[in-house]
Amino acid sequence: MSKRWYNEHRRDPWRRKAKSSGYRSRSAYKLIQCQEKFNLIRKGDTILDVGCHPGGWSQVAVELGGDEGRVIGIDIKPCEPIQGVELLVGDITDFGTQEKLMKLLNGEPINSIVSDISPGLTGQYEMDQAISLDLVCLVMDFSLPLLNKGGSFVTKVFQGRGIEAVVEAAKLNFSKVQRFSPVASRNSSSETYLVCKNKLPKPRVKDMDFSIRDFVESSLTEDGFVTDSTESESLDDGKKGFTLHRARDR
């Protein structure tokens, strides 16, 4: 950890504000600012917080959903208990974890999905962006079918290859989709948030039989970037994702 990073972190006004307000992370204000601009969550909503650790977004979700609302948080890391939040420990992309969530929901539709999820990063930006992009696609493919019509979805994405394809895939399922950079995001960060409102009763593509991940991968191939599955599977620590490189000239 560099001395410069430590000094900037210590002086961070959003970190100080979060601490004084009782939020567990500065990122709580990112969701607050998304809510202020887009009105994503309403009183009484059932809210799924994907990648909830350490709990800042879940705290905000409880406030926004009110006493009649329901908040379920899920993360691969255990999270200290939060009043009003049902917490699950597990990988949202794992079938066993998905079954646990489905059992907990017991057929109840979700009104809003919020996700500040990040994969374990390698420090190599292009690889990290590809891994993050893949994770976003997997989360969307599993969670969007659980989202009620008219519902909202917001997730963190990193600027780079494939982000436009994710936007286009989201537009197949929502009437309003745009990117938003909260003021609370660090100036040096490449993150942005994909904000989706008003889930459509049916996708815009009739009899849509492909996943969002397939859609994005196909788009990357068409744009001259390809997925090398052999290289992807060889990533350390089990990391998986789109492995991107410029296709050779034909």
C-alpha positions, 0 to 999 in steps of 0.5 A: 500500500503506497503512502500516497494512496493512504494519505488520499484515503485518509483525507477522502471526504466521502469516507469521513462522511460515511463514518460519521453517518454510520455507513460501513463504506463510502460506496453507500453514497454512490447508491444514494446518488443513483437513487437521488437521480433515478428514483430506483427504489420505492417504499415496500420494495424487495431488494437484492444487493449483490456483492453486499460486503461490507454492507453499505449498500444494504444499509441504504437499501433498508432505509429506502425500502422502509419497514414494509420493504425486504432486503436480501444481501449476498456476498462471497465474504461473510458480512456482519449482521445488518438490522433488516437485512437477510444475508447469504454467504456464497458466490452468486454465480454458483448454482448451489448459492442460487438455489439457496436464494431461490428458496429464500425468495419462495417465489416472491419477485424482486423489485430492485437489484443493486450490485456493487460487485467486484471480482478479485483483481489481478492488477492488469487492467485489461484482464481485470476489466474482462473478468468484471465484464464477465461477472456482470453478464453472469449476474444479469443472466441469473438475476433479471428473470427474478426481477418483476416487470417495471423493476430496476437494476443498477450495477458497477461496470468498468470502462473498456471493451464490451461495455457498449455491448452490455448496454445494448443487452440491457436495452433488450430488457429495460425501457431506460438504460444509461451510464452514470458516474456518481460524484462519490466515485473517486476521480481516478476510478474507471468505474461507472454504473449501468442504471436500468429502469422499468423492466419490460414484460418481455425482451424486445427480441421475440423468443429470445433464446440467448444469454446476455453473456452470449450476446456480449461475447458475440458482439466482442467477436464482431468488433474484432476481439475474441475470447480465448477459452484456453487462456481464460481457463488458465487464470490463477486463483480460478479467475474466469472471464472474457480473454480479449485480444485484437483478432488477426487481420484476415 
